[in-house]
């Protein structure tokens, strides 16, 4: 059983919802990524999504695009990201880590080489934005054979057929993109999200995390009412960009703790 499945099984048993924060590896300081990962875990993250910097991140809005540009300018590569995960595992062997990124760095490394390196580093899942499910069965199988969950996106425009294809090859959880657009944009309509999650669950027997457009504790709580987990990224990346280096860990921990408490209030109300 993967760390991700163990985490969601525990959340279900506790009648709690998951918190999945995202940061871009190497931004704003390549030497502090592991420190920030530990702060996220300390603040209550159930799973950490670690962005692999890429030059053309098609699904990401300006905030995350710019964070990738800053990290790339400082020389951060996929191998650096894997090294960060390995260092994180020296002190934390329980919090799942998911790499989120794009196909090009993985293809350049080679899928089999990447799978072995990710396993060695302690990666638990991978979400490759531009690997479509109908062309990813072999990739998903190689990941699973290395003990890594292949995670896929589902969009508001995804058809029942596409959702069913995701359900056939995904494991760990699926990521529902709550908005038509890029990360960090738009206004959430929770009633629409609720309806789509019901449709997803008719085809996918995995937890559903919801992201894109979640910026604070209030929206996180609203999404937690209808989803299994809340994914929050652009706001965290923006927070780290705008906060003085000496105050970054404190600000990050406070923000995650606030979101954690908001999500847990949903669980408490349901008991």
Secondary structure, 3 states (H helix, E strand, C coil): CCHHHHHHHHHHHHCCCEEEEEEECCCCCHHHHHHHHHHHHHHCCCEEEEECCCCCCCCCCHHHHHHHHHHHHCCCCHHHHHHHHHHHHCCCCCCEEEEEECHHHHHHHCHHHHHHHHHHHCCCEEEECCCCHHHCHHHHHHHHHCCCEEECEECCCCCHHHHHHHHHHCCCEEEEECCCCCCCCCCCCHHHHHHHHHHHHCCCCCEEEEECCCCCHHHHHHHHCCCCEEEECHHHHHHHHHCCHHHHHHHHHHHHHHHHHHHHHHHHHHC
